[in-house]
């Protein structure tokens, strides 16, 4: 199984596929190298990875997930690096 972690950026969806609550984070700017966005990306990715680990769903734990991926097109390369650091311990 391939786990595709957001952020999902798509013009066809309301708010470009970003969760609406991100709009209310002070100082957040989308599709830029933005600290508030990177902080929320780190928090979100950590939550998803920790949930999957807690349920024993990664292949290294005997589960079906063999790959975790931050979904492209990601708005900034820095956010991808933040997410990758989080997933390295899977």
N, C-alpha and C positions, 0 to 999 in steps of 0.2 A: 504494500500500500504506500502511496505517495501522499504525504500530508502537505498541503499547500496553505501556508500561513500568509495572511494579508500583509500590507494593506492592499486591498483590491481597488485599483484606480481604473474607472471606466466611465466614459461620457454618457453611456446609455442608462446609467443608474442615477437616481437622485443623489445629489451632493458628490458625484463622481465615484460613488461606491465607498467613500469614507464614512465612518460612523458620524452621525450628527453631533454627538457629544464632543468630538474633537474641536468643533467650531467654538465651543465655550471655554477652551483652555486659553488662559491669558498669554498673548504673544505668539500663538501658533500661526504659522504660515505654511501653506501647502506647496508642494513641488519646489521646495528650496532646501538648502542646508540650514535647518532651523532647530535650535536646541529643544524648545518645547515639544516639537514633533518627534524628535529623536528620543526624548525621554518617554513619551507615551508609546512609541514603537517598542522601546525596550521593555516597558511594563507589560504591554500586550503580548509580545513574543514570549517573555518569561512565563506569563500566566498560561499560555497555550502549551508550551513545552513542559512546564511543571505538572500540568493536568494530565498530559499524555504519559509522562514518567510515572506519576502517582498511580495511574491505572495499569502500569506495566505494558504499555502498548508499543514500545520501541522494540525492534528486532533483537537488539542486544539484551532485552529482558524477556525474550520469547514471544513478543507480540508481532503484529503484522506490519508495523510502520518501518519501512526500510530507508525512507528519505524524507526529510523536512525541508521545505523550500519557502523562502520569502517570495511571495508572488510578484512577478514583473507585471507591468512596468512600475517599478518603485520610483517614487518622486525624487529621491536623491541617493546617490551612492553611499553617503555617510550612514543613512538609515539601514541600508543593507549590511554594512559592516557591524553596526550595533546589533542587529538581529543575528548575524552570523556568530558573533562572540557568545551570544546567549545559547545558541544551538550547539556549539562545539562540544559541550559536555554530554550530549545525548549518546 
